[in-house]
């Protein structure tokens, strides 16, 4: 079965198109199918009409984001993504907004997220988890060098390429520290949140910093190997903090090597000043090198299926049957709005005019092809660029 058939849908077109405007907008893309949802939006596969390259497009309804109080998060995510370029991060390629949505167009990783595969398989082999740990660790060190804390490392936010390598995504609650400040907000996904986040919320710490991401890495990789998180964290800030102050020992599988067990224990130290917080520390403990991954000497042995799309098919059904404003009909709606000279402003839009004006000002279009060479980019020779995916 040719993989291209999986992406042919009623939304695609056999004709060759070119973008219909000079500035990046929705008309540059053909929508193929829906593949997921994020914190404040949905995700679809989009094909750029002139190059035929495939991308993932995250689109977020402006009025829904205003209702949920999410606009500042999205503007912050856009700001951070413009700074970032790394082989193990889902990189931003384009950004634009229209009368309906704010859109982020990023690398398409066709292997799906690790939550999807974890639910199907129950766990991964130690060799694969070690590679994932090295790759995520490299991404975290890169982010921390830019003073960025991700704050939501978990299997759901780790996407596989068809080559079996991992990529970190979803910067919706990421933050950039300034002047060696600390972060204070209680945010993240409960079971992956470090003890100091809870303690900070209770006023027992002044704040927290980069070590929270290394804790989340430890929890995530433990779950990828064991099929479950190491600690059952109570759904209460005070109870969670109490749990961590008397932390039970995590149970490790007898299949786990001594060195890998040591890495987990080092990443999951409650005292962040004693926690393992570097890629070098992981490499030294495991006697492996991230450079072995880059050179191809250390390769994963789990590869996503080439014969199917590695996502829950219910996303596409939901978009076609339930969604009141389906993405594949968006271009038609935009054309009607344009033909009405923009006069079709409803009462809801009018009531939110100030925030919509802020979005128009701050959500600036982005085209990575016109991006100047950045000193923050990480160059590699062995790993492929995720945007260089096959065309169908």
N, C-alpha and C positions, 0 to 999 in steps of 0.2 A: 504494500500500500504506500503510495507516494504521500509524503507529509504535506505537500501543497494542498491536497484535497481537503485536509482538515480545516483550512482557512478559507475555502471558497464558500460563500454564503449568499443569501439573497441581498446582502448589503453591498457586495463587491461588484465591480464592473469590469468587463473585458476590454473596454476602450483605454487608450493611453491618454492621460491627462497631464496638464501642466498647471501649476499654481495660478489662480485667477487674480492674485494681487501681489504687489511688490513686497508688502510687509506680511510677516508670518500671520496666518489666521487659519480658521477651520477649513477653508476651501483648499488648503494645501494637501489635505489628507482624504483618503477613502477609509471608511470604517468597516472592519471585517466582522468582528464579533466581540461580545462582552466576556471578560475573563475574571472579574473580581470586584471587590469594593474595598475602599480604604476607610480611614477614620471619618473623613468628611466628604467622600465622593465615591465614584465608581471608576473602573478601569476597563479599557477596551484595547483591542489590537487595531492599530491604525497604520495604513500604508501611505508613505509620502509619494505623491503622484508623479513627481518628476524623476525620482531616483528608484522608485519601487521598493525602497527599504521599509522594513517593518519596525514599528516602535510600540511601546505601551503608552497609551494616553490616559492620564488621570484627569477626570473632569469633575469639577465641584460647582454645584448650583450656587450662584451668588446669594440668592435670597435665603436658601436653606442655611448657608454658612453664616449669614448675618443672624438668623434666628438662633443658631446654635452657639453664637459668640465665637466662631472659629476663624474669623477673618485675619486677626493678628497672627494666629498660628500659621496660616497659609502664606501670608506675606513674609513671615520669618523663614518658613521652609524654602520659599523661592530665593530669598536673599542668600541662604546658606548653600543651596544647590548651585548657585552661580559661581560660588567659590571653589567648588569641589570637582576634582577629576582624578579617579583612581580605578585601577583594574578590578578591585573587589567591592566597588560601590556601584549602584545603579545610577548612572550619571544623567544629568539633565541635558537634553539636546535642543529642545525648543520650549518656549512658554508664550502664551497669549491669552487674551480674554475677549469675550464678546458680550452681548446683551444678556445672555443666559449664564454662562459658565466662566470659571477660571480654569485654564488647561495647562497641565505640565506634561510634556512629551519626553519620555525617558527611554533608556535602553530596554529592549524586550528580551527577557530571559525566558526562553521557551520551555525550560525544564520544570517550571512551577516552584512553589515555595516548599520549604522543608517540613512545614506542618502537614501539608497534603501528603507527602511521602512518608512522614513519620506515622501518620494515622493508618496508612496502608501496610507499612512494613513492621511497625513496632519498635524499630531501632536500626542503627547503622553500625557497621563494623568499626573497630578501633582505628584502623588505618584511614578510613574516610573521615572520621571525626577529628583525627589529628590534623589532616589537611584543612578541614573546615576551621579548626581552631587557629591554625597558622594564618589562614587567609583573612579571617575576621580580625585576628590580632593585628595584622598588617594594616587593615582598614582603620581600626581604632587608633593605632599609633599615628596614622596620617591625620585623622580628624583631630586628635588631641594636639597635634603640632599646630593646628589652626585654631586652637582654643575652643573646639567644638565638642560638646558632650552629646552623644546620640540619645541616651536615656530610654531606649526601647529595643534593645537587642533581644531577640527571641526567634524561634523557628519560623513564625509567621512572616518575619521581616528579612528572611534569608532566601534568596532566589537562586536556583540552579540554572547554569547554562547547559546546553546540550553536551558540552565537553566535560561536565561533572564538576566544574568549579563554582564557587559560591560568591554571592554578591549581596551586600547589605543595602537595604532600602528603607523608605519611610522615615523622613526627617521632620515629621509633623510636630513632634514635641522636643526636638533637638534644640540646644541653646548654645550660644557662643559667649564664653566668659570674657570679661574685659578687666585689664589691670589686676590680674590674679584674684579676682573676686570669686566668691562661692555661689553656687546655685542654692535655691531655697524651696522651690515648688515641689509639692508631693505629686509626682507624675510618673507614669510608666505603666507597665502591666504587672499586676500584684505579685505573682510568684517569682518574677525576675528582678524585682526592686531590691536594691542593696539595703542593709540595715541602717546605714547613715541617712537614707532618705526618710525613713520613718522617725528616726531619732531627731532629725532636724525639724520635722513637722511638729514634734512634741516640745520643741525648744530646748532639747538636751544637747544639741550640737549647733554650732553657728551656721552650718550649711554643709554642702558636699561638693565633690569635684569629680575628676576623671576616674577615680577608682570604681565608681558605681558601674561603669561600662564593663570593667573586667569581672566584677561580680556577676553581672548578667551573662557574660560570656561563659563563666563557669557553670551557671545554672543551665544555660542553653545546651552546652556540649554534654553535660551530665545527662540531660533529657534525651539528646540525640542518641546516646549510647544505651541508656537504661530503659528508655521508653516512658519515663516519668520524671517529674522534677524531684530534687533531693529533699525538699522540705514542704510540708503542708502549711502554708502561711495563712493564718486567720484573717478574715476580712475586716480587720479593725487595726487602725494605726497603732494604738497602744498595745493591743495584744500581739501584733506582729513584732513590735519593738521588744516586748517581753520575751517572745519566743527566741529572738536572736541573742538576747542577753543570757539565755540558758540553752544555747543551741544544741540540739541532739546531733549525734554523729550521723552523717549520711551513710547509707548502706551502699557498699560498692560490690559490683558483680565479681564473682571469682574469676571471670574471664578477663578482667581488667588487669593490665600489666602494672607492675609496681610504680614505674615512672609516671604512667598516666594517672594513677591514683594520687600520686604526690602532687601533680599539677592541679587536679581538682581541689585537693585540700588547701593548696596555696591560693587559688583563685577565690575560694569560699571562706576566707578568714574574715571574721566579723570585724576585727580591728583593721580599718583600711590602711593604716600606716604599716602593717605587716603583710598586707595582701600582695600577691603577685600582680604587678601592674605594667608588664612590658612584654613585648614579643621576644626580646632576648632572653628573658627569664623562662618563657615557655620553651624556646629552642634549647637552652642549656639543660633544662630538666629532662626533656624528651630525647636529647642528643640528635635532633633533626634541625634542618634549617629551612626557613622560608625561601631562600635562594634555590633550594632543591625543587621547590614547587615551580618557581619562575623558570628554571632551566628545563623543566620537564622530567627531571630525575625522580621526582616524587609525584605519582599520578593517582587520582581517585580510581576506584574500581566499581563505583556505582554511577550509572549513567541513566538519565531519564529516558523514557520511551520516545522513540522517533516516530512511532506509528499512531500516536494520539496526542491531543493537547492535554497537558498535565495540570488541569484545573477542574473545578467542580462545574459540570455542565448546567447546573441550575441557574448560574448567573445569566447565561444567555436566554434561558426560558423566562426568567424574571423580567429581563429587559424587553422581551418581545410581547409578553402577555400582560404584565402588571404595570410597568412603568408608564406614567401619563405623558412623559416627554421623552420617548425613546431616542437614543443617540443617533440611530441610523436615519432618523427623519429630521435631524437637527438642521442640515443645510437648507432643506425646504422651508423650515420655520424662519431661519435667518434671512432667506431671500424675500419672504413675505414681509418681514419687519423692515428690510431695506426699501422695498417698493412702497411702503407706507411712510417713507421719509422719517422714520424713527418716531412717529407721532403716537405709536401705540404704547404709551407708558401707563401702566395700571396703577391703582391706588397703593398697592403694596410697594411697588418700586418708588413711587413718589414719597411715601412715608420713610423710606430708607435712602433718600437721595444723597444725604451727606456721606454715608458709608460707601455707597456706590461710587460717589465722586472720589473718595479716598482710594478705592480699589483701582479706579481708572488712572489715578496718579501714580500709585505705588506698584501696581502689578505690571511692570514694564515688560514689553515683548523681549524675548531672548532667542537668539539663533547661534548655536554653538559654532557654526561654520564661519561666522564673522568675529568669533571670540579671539582676542589677542592671546598669544602664547603666554601661559601663566607659570610663574615660578613654582606654584603649588602642584602642578601636574606631575604625576608619577609615571615614568615611561618604563615599559617592559617590552622584551623582545619575544618571549615565548608564549605569553597568554594572548589570545585573540581579543580584539575589541568587540564587546557585546553588540555594538550597533552594526557590525559587519555580518549580519545574519543573512541566510539565503533568501532569495526572492522566489515567489511562487507564481 
